[in-house]
Amino acid sequence: MAEIVISPSGPGAMETGLMIDETGTRFVVLTFKQPDTDPVLVTFTVPIFQSYVEHLGRTAEAAADELNWIVSS
């Protein structure tokens, strides 16, 4: 499987929206924009998105801790 790297930067590089499909399933849509490429859309069902947000919160806390950035050899 190919690896996809998305590196949004700058104002408007990432947007969120809501969508309902023809079956009534609700989704949160993240749109990532990068210069000179097509936008990348990622959709989540609401429960998966809620779990994702919780995970992002834990990751943000870990990223703020300098001890997590120490590389040992």
C-alpha positions in Angstrom: 0.0 0.0 0.0 1.3 3.5 -0.9 1.9 5.9 1.9 0.2 9.3 1.6 1.6 12.3 3.4 -0.5 15.3 3.8 1.2 18.5 5.1 -1.3 21.3 5.3 0.0 24.7 6.2 -1.3 28.3 6.2 -4.8 29.7 6.6 -7.5 27.6 5.0 -5.2 24.6 4.6 -7.6 22.4 6.6 -11.4 22.8 6.7 -14.2 20.8 8.3 -17.8 20.2 7.2 -20.8 18.0 7.8 -22.4 15.7 5.3 -25.4 13.3 5.2 -25.4 10.5 2.5 -28.4 9.1 0.7 -28.9 6.5 3.5 -29.0 9.2 6.2 -25.6 8.4 7.6 -23.9 11.5 9.0 -20.3 12.2 8.4 -17.7 14.8 9.4 -15.6 15.8 6.4 -12.0 17.1 6.8 -10.6 18.8 3.7 -6.9 19.2 3.4 -5.5 21.7 0.8 -2.0 21.8 -0.4 -0.5 24.1 -3.1 -0.7 22.8 -6.7 -2.6 19.6 -5.8 -6.2 18.5 -5.6 -7.8 18.7 -2.1 -7.7 15.5 0.0 -11.1 14.6 1.7 -11.3 12.4 4.7 -14.7 11.4 6.0 -15.5 10.0 9.4 -18.8 8.8 10.9 -19.7 10.9 13.9 -18.7 8.3 16.6 -15.3 7.6 14.9 -14.7 11.4 14.6 -15.5 11.8 18.3 -12.9 9.1 19.2 -10.5 10.7 16.7 -10.9 14.1 18.5 -10.2 12.5 21.8 -7.1 10.9 20.4 -5.9 14.2 18.9 -6.3 15.8 22.4 -4.1 13.2 23.9 -1.6 13.5 21.1 -1.6 17.3 21.5 -0.8 17.0 25.2 2.0 14.5 24.4 3.4 16.9 21.8 3.6 19.7 24.3 5.8 17.6 26.6 9.5 18.0 25.6 10.4 14.6 27.0 8.4 13.0 24.2 10.7 14.5 21.7 14.0 13.1 23.0 15.6 10.7 20.5 17.7 8.1 22.2 20.4 6.2 20.2 
